[in-house]
Amino acid sequence: MSSHMALVPQFNYFSLEPYVDANVVAKFTGYDRRTILRWTREGKIPGYPPPGGKKTRNNWRYKLSEVDAALRSTVDLCRRPCRPHGDRIQ
């Protein structure tokens, strides 16, 4: 292996973060699904319509890391943490 090959970053397709629906985001944050959809429409959290699909109100997809970052920037963590239960989402 040549020395310049070691500098090329390795891309792992399995490390890509999946898109999830509003139900998973609601479970992750502890907020109601309708609140998540409302915040998406209001632009408070980032959401993505499915590619080639209809842009309906209930069809949004999310990345949990982006939702977590958006909520951490706006929520007082002393009062309500983004993951109140600490359980793992599968």
Backbone as CSV, one residue per row, in Angstrom:
resi,resn,N_x,N_y,N_z,CA_x,CA_y,CA_z,C_x,C_y,C_z
1,MET,0.854,-1.180,0.000,0.000,0.000,0.000,0.895,1.237,0.000
2,SER,0.676,2.112,-0.949,1.507,3.307,-1.029,1.075,4.320,0.026
3,SER,1.966,5.273,0.295,1.699,6.235,1.368,0.531,7.169,1.042
4,HIS,0.328,7.494,-0.246,-0.781,8.401,-0.559,-2.134,7.709,-0.440
5,MET,-2.196,6.406,-0.528,-3.458,5.680,-0.362,-3.957,5.760,1.080
6,ALA,-3.030,5.879,2.020,-3.433,5.966,3.419,-4.124,7.297,3.714
7,LEU,-3.890,8.320,2.880,-4.493,9.625,3.095,-5.895,9.728,2.503
8,VAL,-6.281,8.784,1.655,-7.605,8.806,1.039,-8.625,8.318,2.062
9,PRO,-9.642,9.121,2.360,-10.625,8.677,3.357,-11.410,7.478,2.843
10,GLN,-11.676,6.575,3.719,-12.454,5.397,3.376,-13.929,5.711,3.595
11,PHE,-14.739,5.396,2.613,-16.171,5.664,2.701,-16.890,4.377,3.046
12,ASN,-17.672,4.410,4.091,-18.400,3.238,4.541,-19.892,3.491,4.351
13,TYR,-20.505,2.767,3.440,-21.931,2.961,3.172,-22.802,2.595,4.368
14,PHE,-22.323,1.747,5.237,-23.115,1.320,6.381,-23.130,2.353,7.498
15,SER,-22.272,3.368,7.423,-22.254,4.391,8.457,-23.169,5.573,8.126
16,LEU,-23.831,5.538,6.979,-24.746,6.619,6.618,-25.949,6.612,7.552
17,GLU,-26.357,7.782,7.954,-27.503,7.892,8.846,-28.800,7.729,8.045
18,PRO,-29.684,6.861,8.495,-30.932,6.660,7.735,-31.923,7.790,7.994
19,TYR,-32.816,7.962,7.041,-33.945,8.863,7.240,-35.016,8.107,8.012
20,VAL,-35.684,8.804,8.921,-36.744,8.196,9.718,-38.007,9.042,9.577
21,ASP,-39.145,8.479,9.978,-40.403,9.220,9.874,-40.697,9.958,11.173
22,ALA,-41.816,10.660,11.176,-42.176,11.505,12.319,-42.449,10.684,13.578
23,ASN,-42.896,9.446,13.428,-43.140,8.602,14.598,-41.854,8.313,15.360
24,VAL,-40.779,8.031,14.640,-39.484,7.756,15.281,-38.945,9.021,15.937
25,VAL,-39.093,10.158,15.266,-38.639,11.426,15.844,-39.425,11.737,17.113
26,ALA,-40.724,11.467,17.099,-41.547,11.702,18.284,-41.079,10.837,19.451
27,LYS,-40.773,9.586,19.177,-40.284,8.695,20.237,-38.913,9.149,20.739
28,PHE,-38.055,9.580,19.822,-36.708,10.031,20.161,-36.730,11.270,21.053
29,THR,-37.623,12.211,20.738,-37.650,13.490,21.457,-38.580,13.513,22.650
30,GLY,-39.581,12.650,22.644,-40.569,12.676,23.709,-41.717,13.630,23.437
31,TYR,-41.738,14.229,22.258,-42.827,15.112,21.857,-43.841,14.329,21.029
32,ASP,-45.032,14.867,20.882,-46.077,14.240,20.092,-45.744,14.336,18.602
33,ARG,-46.203,13.351,17.850,-45.965,13.316,16.406,-46.522,14.566,15.722
34,ARG,-47.685,15.023,16.144,-48.281,16.225,15.550,-47.432,17.463,15.820
35,THR,-46.786,17.510,16.965,-45.886,18.622,17.281,-44.682,18.595,16.347
36,ILE,-44.139,17.415,16.102,-42.995,17.278,15.179,-43.381,17.758,13.790
37,LEU,-44.534,17.354,13.290,-44.977,17.784,11.962,-45.226,19.288,11.912
38,ARG,-45.795,19.840,12.979,-46.023,21.296,13.025,-44.702,22.045,13.012
39,TRP,-43.743,21.581,13.816,-42.436,22.243,13.851,-41.730,22.144,12.501
40,THR,-41.956,21.065,11.773,-41.371,20.946,10.440,-41.970,21.986,9.510
41,ARG,-43.278,22.123,9.531,-43.937,23.137,8.687,-43.496,24.550,9.061
42,GLU,-43.260,24.781,10.355,-42.833,26.099,10.823,-41.345,26.344,10.601
43,GLY,-40.583,25.329,10.223,-39.163,25.478,9.972,-38.300,25.386,11.216
44,LYS,-38.857,24.914,12.327,-38.081,24.800,13.564,-37.144,23.597,13.557
45,ILE,-37.528,22.542,12.851,-36.655,21.375,12.703,-36.582,21.017,11.223
46,PRO,-35.439,20.514,10.768,-35.299,20.179,9.348,-36.019,18.882,9.011
47,GLY,-36.736,18.887,7.910,-37.412,17.701,7.410,-37.301,17.652,5.901
48,TYR,-37.425,16.462,5.339,-37.261,16.261,3.906,-38.449,15.492,3.358
49,PRO,-39.079,15.996,2.288,-40.127,15.192,1.655,-39.466,14.023,0.936
50,PRO,-40.146,12.890,0.809,-39.530,11.752,0.129,-39.296,12.068,-1.342
51,PRO,-38.212,11.580,-1.928,-37.917,11.887,-3.332,-38.977,11.294,-4.253
52,GLY,-39.488,12.101,-5.151,-40.466,11.646,-6.123,-41.853,11.429,-5.554
53,GLY,-42.000,11.616,-4.248,-43.303,11.402,-3.618,-44.094,12.685,-3.528
54,LYS,-45.325,12.543,-3.115,-46.155,13.723,-2.923,-45.674,14.482,-1.693
55,LYS,-45.742,15.769,-1.767,-45.308,16.616,-0.652,-46.494,16.843,0.286
56,THR,-46.890,15.787,0.965,-48.025,15.894,1.869,-47.547,16.250,3.260
57,ARG,-48.469,16.622,4.106,-48.111,17.061,5.461,-47.508,15.951,6.302
58,ASN,-47.907,14.712,6.089,-47.492,13.626,6.967,-46.395,12.744,6.382
59,ASN,-45.793,13.155,5.299,-44.860,12.301,4.585,-43.395,12.690,4.774
60,TRP,-43.073,13.509,5.732,-41.723,14.019,5.908,-40.782,12.945,6.438
61,ARG,-39.492,13.092,6.116,-38.426,12.225,6.623,-37.406,13.099,7.329
62,TYR,-36.718,12.518,8.305,-35.808,13.280,9.166,-34.523,12.511,9.385
63,LYS,-33.477,13.239,9.732,-32.244,12.656,10.259,-32.201,13.022,11.740
64,LEU,-32.077,12.016,12.593,-32.149,12.262,14.035,-31.056,13.207,14.513
65,SER,-29.876,13.138,13.911,-28.798,14.030,14.356,-29.144,15.490,14.074
66,GLU,-29.807,15.764,12.944,-30.189,17.139,12.620,-31.317,17.628,13.524
67,VAL,-32.266,16.748,13.814,-33.363,17.119,14.720,-32.808,17.388,16.114
68,ASP,-31.916,16.535,16.570,-31.313,16.705,17.892,-30.558,18.033,17.981
69,ALA,-29.781,18.346,16.949,-29.029,19.604,16.942,-29.970,20.810,16.932
70,ALA,-31.052,20.737,16.156,-32.001,21.853,16.096,-32.687,22.053,17.438
71,LEU,-33.079,20.959,18.080,-33.753,21.093,19.374,-32.791,21.545,20.467
72,ARG,-31.574,21.061,20.436,-30.595,21.487,21.444,-30.284,22.976,21.331
73,SER,-30.413,23.526,20.144,-30.135,24.958,19.979,-31.300,25.829,20.452
74,THR,-32.487,25.228,20.642,-33.651,26.030,21.025,-34.261,25.643,22.365
75,VAL,-34.000,24.445,22.857,-34.644,23.953,24.080,-33.728,24.176,25.271
76,ASP,-34.298,24.608,26.380,-33.556,24.735,27.625,-33.348,23.333,28.187
77,LEU,-32.127,22.821,28.097,-31.853,21.433,28.478,-32.018,21.195,29.973
78,CYS,-31.994,22.235,30.767,-32.212,22.048,32.198,-33.673,21.704,32.487
79,ARG,-34.557,22.133,31.611,-35.979,21.880,31.821,-36.466,20.644,31.088
80,ARG,-36.042,20.428,29.856,-36.526,19.287,29.078,-35.423,18.808,28.139
81,PRO,-34.789,17.701,28.444,-33.742,17.192,27.554,-34.335,16.654,26.257
82,CYS,-33.511,16.567,25.229,-33.977,16.081,23.941,-34.308,14.591,23.987
83,ARG,-33.617,13.831,24.830,-33.914,12.405,24.988,-34.243,12.156,26.449
84,PRO,-35.502,12.378,26.831,-35.848,12.330,28.246,-35.762,10.954,28.873
85,HIS,-35.857,9.889,28.089,-35.940,8.555,28.684,-34.652,7.765,28.591
86,GLY,-33.761,8.140,27.715,-32.485,7.440,27.594,-32.593,6.047,27.002
87,ASP,-33.795,5.665,26.543,-33.916,4.347,25.941,-33.421,4.397,24.498
88,ARG,-33.039,3.262,23.997,-32.497,3.199,22.644,-33.616,2.997,21.641
89,ILE,-33.483,3.635,20.513,-34.451,3.483,19.431,-33.898,2.465,18.459
90,GLN,-34.722,1.515,18.106,-34.266,0.463,17.186,-34.969,0.570,15.862
